[in-house]
Amino acid sequence: MTTRRKTYDAAFREESVRLVLSSDRPVKQIAQEIGVKESTLGNWVHKSRDKQPDAPAQAEDRGPVAWDEHQKALAENARLKAEVEFLGKVSAFFAAKQK
């Protein structure tokens, strides 16, 4: 017993790819909404990107952040953690003093 593969016309494939590329939603979610397997829709998107390499990149396609930006983010994260720790100690001190 064989199963027939579903075939989709070019207009449906193009519109589906356009929907993925123009939205921030994941491929899986869009595939479920339009009734296509996630892998099928993913293949269509990859083929479309191969045909149009000069198209604007999605957020997940962007390269890593610059090293200086990364270092700034790490420094700010450490500073904020220190502030949270300090505020926790201060609030515990004043709570103990209130009793």
C-alpha positions as CSV (number, residue, x, y, z in Angstrom):
1,M,0.0,0.0,0.0
2,T,1.6,3.3,-1.1
3,T,0.7,6.8,0.0
4,R,0.6,9.6,-2.5
5,R,2.8,12.6,-1.8
6,K,0.9,15.9,-1.5
7,T,1.8,18.4,-4.2
8,Y,1.5,22.1,-3.8
9,D,1.3,24.6,-6.6
10,A,4.1,27.3,-7.0
11,A,1.8,30.1,-5.8
12,F,1.0,28.4,-2.6
13,R,4.7,27.7,-1.9
14,E,5.7,31.3,-2.7
15,E,3.0,32.7,-0.5
16,S,4.0,30.3,2.4
17,V,7.6,31.3,2.1
18,R,6.7,35.0,2.0
19,L,4.6,34.5,5.2
20,V,7.6,32.9,7.0
21,L,10.0,35.6,5.9
22,S,7.7,38.5,6.7
23,S,6.7,37.4,10.2
24,D,8.6,36.8,13.4
25,R,6.7,33.5,14.0
26,P,8.6,30.2,13.9
27,V,8.4,27.9,10.8
28,K,6.7,25.2,12.9
29,Q,3.8,27.5,13.9
30,I,3.2,28.7,10.4
31,A,3.5,25.1,9.0
32,Q,0.8,24.0,11.4
33,E,-1.5,26.9,10.5
34,I,-1.3,26.2,6.8
35,G,-1.4,22.4,7.0
36,V,2.1,21.6,5.8
37,K,4.8,19.6,7.4
38,E,7.5,21.7,9.1
39,S,10.3,20.1,7.2
40,T,8.5,20.8,3.9
41,L,8.1,24.5,4.6
42,G,11.6,24.7,5.9
43,N,12.9,23.3,2.6
44,W,10.9,25.8,0.7
45,V,12.3,28.6,2.7
46,H,15.9,27.4,2.3
47,K,15.4,27.0,-1.5
48,S,14.0,30.5,-1.7
49,R,17.0,32.0,0.2
50,D,19.4,30.1,-2.0
51,K,17.7,31.6,-5.1
52,Q,17.8,35.1,-3.5
53,P,21.0,35.4,-1.6
54,D,20.9,39.2,-1.6
55,A,17.6,39.3,0.3
56,P,17.7,40.9,3.8
57,A,18.7,38.5,6.5
58,Q,16.4,37.4,9.2
59,A,17.4,37.9,12.9
60,E,18.5,34.3,13.2
61,D,20.8,34.7,10.2
62,R,22.7,37.7,11.6
63,G,26.3,37.1,12.6
64,P,27.5,37.2,16.2
65,V,27.7,40.5,18.0
66,A,30.9,42.4,18.0
67,W,33.3,41.6,20.8
68,D,33.1,45.1,22.4
69,E,29.3,44.9,22.5
70,H,29.6,41.5,24.2
71,Q,32.0,42.7,26.8
72,K,29.8,45.7,27.5
73,A,26.8,43.4,28.0
74,L,28.8,41.2,30.3
75,A,30.0,44.1,32.4
76,E,26.5,45.5,32.7
77,N,25.2,42.1,33.7
78,A,27.8,41.8,36.4
79,R,27.0,45.3,37.7
80,L,23.2,44.5,37.8
81,K,23.8,41.2,39.6
82,A,25.9,43.1,42.2
83,E,23.1,45.7,42.6
84,V,20.5,42.9,43.1
85,E,22.7,41.2,45.7
86,F,23.3,44.5,47.5
87,L,19.6,45.4,47.6
88,G,18.8,42.0,48.9
89,K,21.2,42.4,51.8
90,V,20.0,45.9,52.5
91,S,16.4,44.9,52.6
92,A,17.2,41.9,54.9
93,F,19.1,44.3,57.2
94,F,16.2,46.8,57.4
95,A,13.7,44.0,57.8
96,A,15.7,42.6,60.7
97,K,16.0,46.1,62.3
98,Q,12.2,46.6,62.1
99,K,11.5,43.6,64.4
